[in-house]
C-alpha cells in the first residue's frame, strides 16, 4: 500500500476567521440566553467538535458560562428534604409490617 504524500488529507477541517466568529457569536448568544450549553448547541448546529470550540473560546479569553442562579432557599429546601426522609422512613416501616402481616395471612390460607 503506497503512502499518500498529501499531508492535508490527514488533517481536520480548517476554519477561517469569519467562520470562527460566526460560531463563537452563536455560542455567546446561546449562553447569554440559556446560561450555558452554547458550545454543545454550536457543535450540533455547525458540526464542529466541542473540543475545538472550547479551544477557540480559551484562545479568545472568553469566560466559561455561569449556571443560572437558583431561586430556591437552600436551608429551607434541606429542612424539607429531612422532613420528607423521616416521613418516608416511617411509611416504609409501616409498609414492611403490613407486608409481613399479609404474608402470614396468605400462608394461613
C-alpha positions, 0 to 999 in steps of 0.5 A, a space after each residue: 500500500 503506497 503512502 499518500 504524500 498529501 499531508 492535508 488529507 490527514 488533517 481536520 477541517 480548517 476554519 477561517 476567521 469569519 467562520 470562527 466568529 460566526 460560531 463563537 457569536 452563536 455560542 455567546 448568544 446561546 449562553 447569554 440566553 440559556 446560561 450555558 450549553 452554547 458550545 454543545 448547541 454550536 457543535 450540533 448546529 455547525 458540526 464542529 467538535 466541542 473540543 475545538 470550540 472550547 479551544 477557540 473560546 480559551 484562545 479568545 479569553 472568553 469566560 466559561 458560562 455561569 449556571 443560572 442562579 437558583 431561586 430556591 432557599 437552600 436551608 429551607 429546601 434541606 429542612 424539607 428534604 429531612 422532613 420528607 426522609 423521616 416521613 418516608 422512613 416511617 411509611 416504609 416501616 409501616 409498609 414492611 409490617 403490613 407486608 409481613 402481616 399479609 404474608 402470614 395471612 396468605 400462608 394461613 390460607 
